[in-house]
Amino acid sequence: MRDQLGRDMRGVVSIARRCGCGRPAVVRTAPRLEDGTPFPTSLYLTLPWLTLELSRLEATGLMAELTERLGEDAELAAAYRAAHERYLARRDEVGQAEEVAHVSAGGMPTRVKCLHALAGQSLSEGEGVNPVGDEVLAMIDGAVPELVCRCREDPQDRHDPQEETR
């Protein structure tokens, strides 16, 4: 993960989803880091090519459009709220931090703030859990239905598939 992020990842509990080459794509993190800091993002996207694609989508202003749709579409809003509740429940399985007890990620349950967090939930929990995460991943070639490995296409990728993933 150090090669993917350019730094050590803190609070990792498990790998929630792997790329086809075996490197982590989404990691599950503890709600409280080793130094005691609360950390609400329990599903953290680490795959560089997908992180870049999601950043490009964020730069288009897609979050504002999706947030507007949440206000107009009651069914979408209800499914998004359910994704928020699931996120909280799954994080509670790992541990608790009272400071972030009602805070999930990505702007849930009422707005769209971070596509990376929403896509991370969709990738790790599966299709149908987070409708916004599913929709965003569907916009990216190779993200769904199977997560295609593009790691070798990334010129900054220093990953050795023979090396044990940290």
C-alpha distance (Angstrom), angle and dihedral (degrees) to the residues before:
residue distance angle dihedral
M1 . . .
R2 3.78 . .
D3 3.81 89.2 .
Q4 3.79 91.4 48.6
L5 3.79 97.1 48.0
G6 3.78 101.9 27.1
R7 3.81 89.2 -124.6
D8 3.77 140.4 54.8
M9 3.79 115.1 -78.4
R10 3.78 114.2 -127.8
G11 3.77 128.3 -146.3
V12 3.81 97.9 13.9
V13 3.79 111.8 168.4
S14 3.81 99.9 170.6
I15 3.76 145.4 -23.7
A16 3.80 107.6 -95.8
R17 3.82 97.3 -173.0
R18 3.79 134.6 7.8
C19 3.77 132.4 -152.6
G20 3.81 117.2 -118.5
C21 3.82 89.4 -98.6
G22 3.79 90.8 56.9
R23 3.77 101.0 -107.3
P24 3.80 118.3 127.0
A25 3.80 117.1 -86.5
V26 3.82 98.7 173.9
V27 3.79 127.0 13.1
R28 3.78 128.6 -162.1
T29 3.78 113.1 -131.8
A30 3.78 133.8 -165.0
P31 3.80 117.8 -102.9
R32 3.79 88.6 -125.6
L33 3.80 122.3 44.5
E34 3.79 123.8 -136.1
D35 3.82 91.2 -96.5
G36 3.82 91.5 54.0
T37 3.81 96.9 -101.9
P38 3.83 113.4 143.4
F39 3.82 111.4 -119.4
P40 3.82 115.0 -170.1
T41 3.82 97.2 -176.6
S42 3.79 101.2 90.7
L43 3.81 95.5 167.4
Y44 3.79 111.5 52.6
L45 3.81 123.0 -173.6
T46 3.81 111.6 -136.5
L47 3.81 104.4 167.5
P48 3.83 106.6 112.4
W49 3.81 99.9 -151.2
L50 3.79 93.1 48.7
T51 3.79 92.3 44.4
L52 3.81 88.4 54.6
E53 3.82 93.1 48.9
L54 3.80 91.3 49.9
S55 3.81 91.0 48.4
R56 3.79 88.6 53.8
L57 3.80 90.6 52.6
E58 3.79 90.6 48.4
A59 3.81 89.6 52.9
T60 3.82 89.7 59.9
G61 3.80 91.6 62.9
L62 3.79 93.3 -111.3
M63 3.81 92.2 145.7
A64 3.82 92.3 66.2
E65 3.80 90.8 50.3
L66 3.80 92.4 49.3
T67 3.81 91.9 46.2
E68 3.80 89.4 52.7
R69 3.80 90.2 51.9
L70 3.80 90.0 53.0
G71 3.79 88.0 59.3
E72 3.79 92.7 49.3
D73 3.81 102.7 39.6
A74 3.81 113.9 60.4
E75 3.81 93.1 -172.7
L76 3.80 92.4 52.8
A77 3.81 90.8 45.9
A78 3.82 91.6 51.1
A79 3.81 92.3 49.8
Y80 3.81 90.4 47.4
R81 3.81 90.7 50.5
A82 3.82 88.7 50.9
A83 3.83 88.6 52.5
H84 3.81 88.3 52.7
E85 3.82 91.5 51.3
R86 3.80 91.2 48.3
Y87 3.80 90.5 49.2
L88 3.81 90.5 54.3
A89 3.81 92.9 45.9
R90 3.81 93.2 49.1
R91 3.81 91.3 48.1
D92 3.82 90.2 50.8
E93 3.82 88.0 57.6
V94 3.81 88.3 65.0
G95 3.80 98.7 41.6
Q96 3.76 143.8 -62.9
A97 3.77 138.6 -100.2
E98 3.79 112.3 -178.4
E99 3.82 91.8 -153.5
V100 3.82 90.9 66.2
A101 3.81 99.7 27.8
H102 3.81 93.8 123.6
V103 3.81 97.8 30.3
S104 3.78 116.8 94.8
A105 3.80 120.4 168.8
G106 3.75 144.3 -89.3
G107 3.80 94.0 37.1
M108 3.79 94.7 -63.1
P109 2.95 134.2 -169.4
T110 3.82 101.6 23.2
R111 3.79 107.7 16.1
V112 3.78 143.0 25.1
K113 3.79 111.6 -115.7
C114 3.83 108.9 148.0
L115 3.79 122.4 28.8
H116 3.81 90.9 -170.3
A117 3.81 92.2 63.7
L118 3.80 93.6 45.8
A119 3.81 92.6 47.7
G120 3.80 89.1 47.7
Q121 3.79 90.1 57.0
S122 3.80 92.3 47.9
L123 3.80 93.1 48.5
S124 3.78 95.0 47.5
E125 3.81 100.4 36.9
G126 3.80 98.3 36.0
E127 3.76 136.9 -118.1
G128 3.78 117.1 -42.1
V129 3.81 97.1 33.4
N130 3.82 98.9 89.5
P131 3.81 113.8 23.6
V132 3.80 94.4 -167.2
G133 3.80 92.8 48.1
D134 3.81 89.5 48.6
E135 3.80 91.9 49.8
V136 3.78 93.4 48.6
L137 3.81 93.0 48.6
A138 3.81 89.6 50.3
M139 3.82 87.8 60.7
I140 3.81 91.5 60.6
D141 3.78 119.6 77.1
G142 3.79 109.6 -125.4
A143 3.80 97.7 15.6
V144 3.82 97.6 97.8
P145 2.99 152.2 64.7
E146 3.80 84.7 11.3
L147 3.77 121.7 11.3
V148 3.80 102.9 -114.6
C149 3.79 116.5 -146.6
R150 3.79 112.1 -118.4
C151 3.77 95.5 158.2
R152 3.79 94.9 115.4
E153 3.83 90.4 52.0
D154 3.80 91.1 62.4
P155 3.84 107.2 93.3
Q156 3.80 89.8 -153.0
D157 3.80 92.1 52.3
R158 3.79 109.5 119.7
H159 3.78 94.0 170.4
D160 3.77 116.9 138.8
P161 3.82 106.9 -158.1
Q162 3.82 88.9 -151.5
E163 3.80 91.5 57.7
E164 3.78 118.2 95.1
T165 3.81 109.9 -105.1
R166 3.79 113.2 -117.7
